[in-house]
Amino acid sequence: MSLSKLTSLIQPLVEDLGYEFVGIEYSSNPKNPALVIYIDQTNGIAVEDCEKVSREVASLLDVEDPIPGNYVLEVSSPGLDRPLFSLKHFDQFIGSVVHITLFAPASGRRKFKGPILGTENELVRIDQDGVELKLEFGNIAKARLVPDYERMFAGHE
């Protein structure tokens, strides 16, 4: 089953439970396949929130059975290195540093890191070493924010 079909199955349930559906990742590694669902809410996510969503999603997946074989279901907050799954996410975090891995190389490379400048049509704009790059959103395999620990812990010494 495709990630978009899994998303259309799981997202309404997560939102009905009162959480923001951030996105999903599926690893089909034969040794330990895993489905990770990222949720969030204004006040943050506690272990109890993850347990609640996990129970409900597990019941839904047992009935629908969209993934063949055994796999591990994880429900998690996006964390400090928040994954970005949509153009809206990139726009939400303009100015933040992102680490992007592409499916196919662009400009001779697959990995990029720099501040998000914004989006334009189906392109993500980032500043890579002082140069504006436009990366096709559909070619992005993975994108995660890079936590700014210096800013987070400034004044906590």
Backbone hydrogen bonds in HBPLUS format (Angstrom, degrees):
<---DONOR---> <-ACCEPTOR-->    atom                        ^
c    i                          cat <-CA-CA->   ^        H-A-AA   ^      H-
h    n   atom  resd res      DA  || num        DHA   H-A  angle D-A-AA Bond
n    s   type  num  typ     dist DA aas  dist angle  dist       angle   num
A0006-LEU N   A0002-SER O   2.99 MM   4  6.33 159.7  2.03 151.5 157.6     1
A0007-THR N   A0003-LEU O   2.79 MM   4  5.94 156.8  1.84 147.3 154.1     2
A0008-SER N   A0004-SER O   2.97 MM   4  6.17 158.9  2.01 141.7 146.9     3
A0009-LEU N   A0005-LYS O   3.08 MM   4  6.26 133.3  2.31 137.9 149.9     4
A0009-LEU N   A0006-LEU O   3.16 MM   3  5.08 131.5  2.40  93.9 107.2     5
A0010-ILE N   A0006-LEU O   2.87 MM   4  6.07 159.7  1.91 155.1 160.3     6
A0011-GLN N   A0007-THR O   2.78 MM   4  5.42 163.8  1.80 150.7 156.4     7
A0014-VAL N   A0010-ILE O   3.10 MM   4  6.37 165.5  2.12 162.1 166.4     8
A0015-GLU N   A0011-GLN O   2.96 MM   4  6.15 167.1  1.98 160.0 163.5     9
A0016-ASP N   A0012-PRO O   2.82 MM   4  5.96 149.7  1.92 144.3 153.0    10
A0017-LEU N   A0013-LEU O   3.07 MM   4  6.34 135.2  2.28 142.1 153.5    11
A0017-LEU N   A0014-VAL O   3.17 MM   3  5.20 131.9  2.41  94.7 107.5    12
A0019-TYR N   A0014-VAL O   3.27 MM   5  5.78 163.7  2.29 145.2 144.1    13
A0018-GLY N   A0015-GLU O   2.96 MM   3  5.07 157.1  2.01 104.6 111.6    14
A0020-GLU N   A0040-ASP O   2.75 MM  20  5.02 170.3  1.76 161.3 159.0    15
A0040-ASP N   A0020-GLU O   3.02 MM  20  5.02 143.1  2.16 135.9 143.5    16
A0022-VAL N   A0038-TYR O   2.91 MM  16  5.23 151.8  1.99 143.1 147.2    17
A0038-TYR N   A0023-GLY O   2.85 MM  15  5.39 178.5  1.85 169.3 168.8    18
A0025-GLU N   A0036-VAL O   2.91 MM  11  5.17 152.0  1.99 145.1 153.4    19
A0036-VAL N   A0025-GLU O   2.83 MM  11  5.17 171.2  1.84 160.6 163.4    20
A0027-SER N   A0034-ALA O   2.84 MM   7  5.19 165.0  1.86 156.4 161.1    21
A0034-ALA N   A0027-SER O   2.89 MM   7  5.19 148.5  1.99 138.6 149.0    22
A0032-ASN N   A0029-ASN O   3.16 MM   3  5.56 124.8  2.48 108.9 121.9    23
A0072-VAL N   A0033-PRO O   2.88 MM  39  6.31 157.4  1.93 140.4 145.4    24
A0035-LEU N   A0072-VAL O   2.78 MM  37  6.15 161.3  1.81 166.4 171.3    25
A0074-GLU N   A0035-LEU O   2.84 MM  39  6.15 166.6  1.85 163.3 163.6    26
A0037-ILE N   A0074-GLU O   2.82 MM  37  6.18 159.7  1.86 152.0 157.9    27
A0076-SER N   A0037-ILE O   2.86 MM  39  6.20 162.0  1.89 162.7 166.7    28
A0039-ILE N   A0076-SER O   2.88 MM  37  6.21 157.3  1.93 158.0 165.7    29
A0044-GLY N   A0041-GLN O   2.92 MM   3  5.25 163.4  1.94 121.4 124.5    30
A0049-ASP N   A0046-ALA O   2.98 MM   3  5.28 126.7  2.27 103.5 117.2    31
A0050-CYS N   A0046-ALA O   3.25 MM   4  6.72 156.5  2.31 151.9 157.7    32
A0051-GLU N   A0047-VAL O   2.92 MM   4  6.23 157.3  1.97 152.9 159.7    33
A0052-LYS N   A0048-GLU O   2.95 MM   4  6.10 160.7  1.98 146.5 151.3    34
A0053-VAL N   A0049-ASP O   3.04 MM   4  6.28 171.2  2.05 155.0 156.5    35
A0054-SER N   A0050-CYS O   2.84 MM   4  5.89 157.3  1.89 146.0 153.6    36
A0055-ARG N   A0051-GLU O   2.94 MM   4  6.14 162.3  1.97 152.4 155.7    37
A0056-GLU N   A0052-LYS O   3.20 MM   4  6.46 167.8  2.21 150.6 153.4    38
A0057-VAL N   A0053-VAL O   2.85 MM   4  5.96 168.5  1.86 158.3 161.9    39
A0058-ALA N   A0054-SER O   2.84 MM   4  5.83 159.1  1.88 147.6 154.2    40
A0059-SER N   A0055-ARG O   3.10 MM   4  6.30 155.7  2.16 144.1 150.0    41
A0060-LEU N   A0056-GLU O   3.08 MM   4  6.36 159.6  2.13 146.0 151.4    42
A0061-LEU N   A0057-VAL O   2.80 MM   4  6.04 165.1  1.82 158.1 161.9    43
A0062-ASP N   A0058-ALA O   2.88 MM   4  6.03 145.9  1.99 144.1 153.4    44
A0063-VAL N   A0059-SER O   3.18 MM   4  6.44 149.9  2.27 144.4 151.3    45
A0064-GLU N   A0060-LEU O   2.87 MM   4  6.10 174.7  1.87 160.4 161.7    46
A0065-ASP N   A0061-LEU O   2.68 MM   4  5.11 148.1  1.78 132.2 142.2    47
A0145-LEU N   A0082-ARG O   2.87 MM  63  5.30 158.7  1.91 142.9 148.2    48
A0084-LEU N   A0143-ALA O   2.82 MM  59  5.37 159.1  1.87 143.0 145.0    49
A0089-HIS N   A0086-SER O   3.05 MM   3  5.18 122.7  2.39  97.0 110.7    50
A0090-PHE N   A0086-SER O   3.28 MM   4  6.75 153.1  2.35 146.4 152.6    51
A0091-ASP N   A0087-LEU O   3.00 MM   4  6.36 159.3  2.05 153.6 159.1    52
A0092-GLN N   A0088-LYS O   2.87 MM   4  6.07 145.5  1.99 145.1 155.3    53
A0093-PHE N   A0089-HIS O   3.20 MM   4  6.44 134.9  2.42 142.7 152.8    54
A0093-PHE N   A0090-PHE O   3.23 MM   3  5.37 136.5  2.43  98.0 109.1    55
A0096-SER N   A0093-PHE O   2.97 MM   3  5.55 160.9  2.01 135.4 141.1    56
A0095-GLY N   A0116-ILE O   2.81 MM  21  5.13 157.4  1.86 136.0 143.6    57
A0116-ILE N   A0096-SER O   2.86 MM  20  5.78 150.0  1.95 150.6 155.4    58
A0146-VAL N   A0097-VAL O   2.83 MM  49  5.45 161.8  1.87 145.0 143.2    59
A0098-VAL N   A0114-GLY O   2.92 MM  16  5.60 165.1  1.94 137.4 138.0    60
A0114-GLY N   A0098-VAL O   3.10 MM  16  5.60 151.5  2.18 148.9 156.7    61
A0099-HIS N   A0144-ARG O   2.79 MM  45  5.39 165.8  1.81 159.9 164.1    62
A0144-ARG N   A0099-HIS O   3.00 MM  45  5.39 158.0  2.05 147.8 154.4    63
A0100-ILE N   A0112-PHE O   2.82 MM  12  5.14 164.7  1.84 147.3 152.6    64
A0112-PHE N   A0100-ILE O   2.88 MM  12  5.14 157.4  1.93 152.0 157.5    65
A0101-THR N   A0142-LYS O   2.83 MM  41  5.19 163.5  1.85 158.0 160.8    66
A0141-ALA N   A0101-THR O   2.78 MM  40  5.59 139.9  1.94 139.6 152.6    67
A0142-LYS N   A0101-THR O   3.13 MM  41  5.19 158.1  2.18 144.3 145.2    68
A0102-LEU N   A0110-ARG O   2.76 MM   8  4.90 154.1  1.82 142.7 151.5    69
A0103-PHE N   A0139-ASN O   2.77 MM  36  5.42 158.1  1.81 154.0 160.4    70
A0106-ALA N   A0109-ARG O   2.83 MM   3  5.49 157.4  1.88 157.0 152.8    71
A0109-ARG N   A0106-ALA O   3.12 MM   3  5.49 163.0  2.15 113.1 118.2    72
A0127-ASP N   A0115-PRO O   2.97 MM  12  5.46 152.8  2.04 151.5 160.3    73
A0117-LEU N   A0125-ARG O   2.74 MM   8  5.18 165.5  1.76 142.3 144.1    74
A0125-ARG N   A0118-GLY O   2.75 MM   7  5.27 170.4  1.76 161.7 160.7    75
A0120-GLU N   A0123-LEU O   2.97 MM   3  5.18 154.4  2.04 141.0 146.1    76
A0123-LEU N   A0120-GLU O   2.87 MM   3  5.18 151.4  1.95 125.1 134.6    77
A0137-PHE N   A0122-GLU O   2.82 MM  15  5.57 174.8  1.82 156.3 156.3    78
A0124-VAL N   A0135-LEU O   2.75 MM  11  5.15 162.8  1.78 150.2 155.4    79
A0135-LEU N   A0124-VAL O   2.84 MM  11  5.15 169.7  1.85 151.2 151.5    80
A0126-ILE N   A0133-LEU O   3.01 MM   7  5.44 154.6  2.08 147.5 155.7    81
A0133-LEU N   A0126-ILE O   2.83 MM   7  5.44 168.5  1.84 163.8 167.8    82
A0128-GLN N   A0131-VAL O   2.84 MM   3  5.23 158.9  1.88 157.7 150.4    83
A0131-VAL N   A0128-GLN O   3.09 MM   3  5.23 157.8  2.15 108.5 115.5    84
A0139-ASN N   A0136-GLU O   2.99 MM   3  5.35 153.6  2.06 110.9 119.4    85
A0140-ILE N   A0137-PHE O   3.09 MM   3  5.41 165.9  2.11 114.2 118.1    86
A0152-MET N   A0148-ASP O   3.04 MM   4  6.31 161.2  2.08 151.7 157.7    87
A0153-PHE N   A0149-TYR O   2.92 MM   4  5.99 156.1  1.98 152.7 156.8    88
A0154-ALA N   A0151-ARG O   3.46 MM   3  5.20 161.5  2.50  96.7 101.9    89
A0156-HIS N   A0153-PHE O   3.08 MM   3  5.36 159.4  2.12 133.3 131.0    90
